[in-house]
Amino acid sequence: MTAWPITAVTAALLAALLTGCMSPPGAGQRGPKGEDMSADQFAQTDFNRTVTLEVRDNLTSLYSLLDKLYRRNPREWRKTGAPDLVTAVNRVKHSVEVRVPPRDLSGLRDIQILAVALDPSYPGDRVGAFIYGLADTIIAAHNGKTRLYATDALDGQRVYNAARNVEAAAWLLATRRNNQGELLLLANEISPTATNLSFEREFGAIIGRLDLIANLLGENSRRIGINYAQGLLLFNFLPVR
């Protein structure tokens, strides 16, 4: 399925939805966040810009989950030898940006890393592996890119599959336990003294953005066929004399 240009107004509305998708209201929110003008944007269609913002915001959500998971599971970032949490977070971010997996997972990619991260026998930094695996899954579904241009063509099915993988990963995060019956990682919390569903909301935002792009890609491909048929029906021969 190919990315097809859509109107500037529609793209602007979609960009607003993508940046604010499922975010709870808060004093610190200022509304949708675009990007400063850059030279490479001249090589992007409206739809390319929308997808680029989707990838950007999904990675931002993953980095938020990374910080939250490290705070809920400090033993994980300490496995890395980092002097503090901030350093550990930045190391994972850098790994995602250069697409180089953690050293002990060298040679593995996307869903392979996710599977290892959720394996009870994995002794490494489970949080770092989990977030890297999710990020690599999303980037792989976008042809290995975080910025899309007019020459790029996306497969809506792959983006849809990425959304389902995020769903599965979120469910496994909430349910997977070790041999002692303990959760592999602490995330959402519902107890008499505290309720924390911020993980669920962040996962929901990621899934929503991916599904929106997958649906738009499917609609674009469908419209190509309809527009062609309409052209045949409305075709008028041009006079030659």
N, C-alpha and C positions, 0 to 999 in steps of 0.2 A: 504494500500500500504506500502511496506517495503522499508527501506533504503538499497541499495545494493552497495557494494564497487565499485568504479570506479578507473581508473588508477591514479597514483600519479601526472603525468603530467597534466591530465585533471583537477584534483582537484586544482593544483596550479594555473592554468589559471582561474578557476572559482573563487578561492579566490581573485585573483587580480581584477576580474570584480566586485565582491561583494563589496570590500573595496573602489573601485573607481567609482562605478556605478553613472553616471549622475552628478558627482561633477565637478563644473566649475574650470578651471585652475586658479591657484593663486600662489603668491610668497611663501606662507607658506606651500604649498603641497610638500610632499616628496615622494609620490607614495604609493603603497599598504602597509598596515601595518599588519604584522602577529602577532604571539604571541610568547613569550619566551617559551622555552621548559619546560614542567612540567610532573610529573609522570603520571597524569591521561590521557595524550595523548596516552600512550601505550594501553589504552582501547578503542581508537577511530580508526575507519576506515578513509580512505581518505574522504569519503562522510560525515562522522560525523564531521570531521574538517571543511569542507565547510559549513555545516549547522550551526555549532557553530559560525563561523565567520559571517554568515548572521544575526543570532540573535544579536550578539554583535554590529554589525554595524547599525542594525535597531534601537536598543535601543539608540545608540549614536546619531542617527538622531533625535529620539524623544526628547532626552535631549537638542539638539540644538533648536528644535521647542519650547520646554518648555521655554528656556531662551528668545527666540525671542518674544513669545507670552506675557510673563510677561513684557517685555520691552515696547511692543506696548499697553499693557493693565495693567498698574501698579495698578489699583484699585483692580485687582484680587488677586495679591500676598499680598496686604495690608489686605485683608479680613482674612488671615491666622493668623495675629498677629505677623508674623515674623518681626524682626527688620530691615531686608534689603532683597534685591532681592536674593542675593547669598544664604542666609539661607533658603529662601522659595524654591529655586531650589533644594538645597540639601535635604530638607525634602521630596519632591516628589520623587527624585531619591531613597532615602532610602525606601520609601513606595513601590516602584516598585521592588526593590531588595529583600525585605522580603515578598512581595505580600500581604501587608496589606493596604486596601483602606483607603481613608480619613475617619475620624471618622463619619462624617455625611452621609457617603455612606456605612457604615458597613453592611455586609450581601449581598451586590451586587457584581457582577463580570463583567468583560470584556464588552460585548455590552450593558449590563444593565446600567453600569456606563456611557458609551458613550451617551446613550439615555438621561440620566439625565443631563449630562454636556451640552447638546444642547437643553435642555428644557428652554424656555424663563422664566419660573417661578422659576427656580433653583436659590436660593439666595447665595449659597456657592462659593468657589473658582472654577470658571468655567474652568480656564486654567489647574489647577492641576488635576481636575476630568477628563478633556478631554485627557490629556497626559497619566494619569494612565490607563484610559479605553483603549486607543490604545495599550499601552504596555501590559496590561493584555490580550488583544485580541490576540496579536502576540504570547505571551508566551503560552497561552492556546492552540493555534494551533500547537505548538511544544510539546504537551503532558505535559505542565506545566514546561518545562525545558528550561534553557538557554545554557546548554552544553549537547551535544548528544554523546552517546556511542554505542558500537557495539551491545549491547542488546536492544537498542531502535528501535522502528519501527514507522515511521511517516505516516500519512494519507495525501496524496497529495491534496485531496479535501478540507481538513480543512485548509491547508496552502493557497490554492487558495481562499477559502472563506474569509480568513483573509485579503488577498490583496484587495478583493472587498469591505470589510468593511472599509479599509483605504481609498479607493477611495470615498466611500459614505461619510465618515467623513470629508474628505477634501472639498468635494462639499458643505456639510452642513455648514462647518466653513465659507465658502466664501459667503453663501447666507442666512443663518438663521438670522432672525431679531426679535426684541422684539415688544411689542405693539405700541411703538412710531415710529416704522419703522427703528430703528437703528440696525446695525449689533451687534450680541451678543458679538463677539470678532473681533478686528481689526487684519488683517493678511496681505495679499498681498496689495500693494498700487500702483495704477496707477493714477497719477495726472499730471497736467502741470508742477509741481515743483519737483516731485519725482516718481521714479519707483522702486518697491521692489517686486520681484517675487521669493525671496529666499525660501518662504514657499512652493510654488508650486514645486520648484526643489527638496526640501527635501522630500516632499510627493512622488514625482515621483521616487526618489531613493529607498524609502521603498517599494513601489509597485513593482518596477522592481526586487528587490532582492527576494521578496516573490514569484513573478510569476516564476522566474528562478528556485527556489527550487521546486515549485509545478510541473513545467514541467519536471524537472529531476526525481522526484518521479514517475510521470506517465510513463516516458520513461523506468525507471528501471523495473517497473512492466511489461511493454510490452515486454521488452527484456527477462525476466524470461521465459515467454511463448514461445518466438521465440527460445531461446537457448534450451529449452526442446524439441521442435519440431525438431530442427536441430540435436540434439543428437539421436533422434529416426531414422531420415533419414540416418544418417551416422554411425549408430550402426553396429559394426562387432562382431560376436560371437568369443569368444576366444577358441582356441583349447584345448581339454581335453585329448588328447592321441597323 
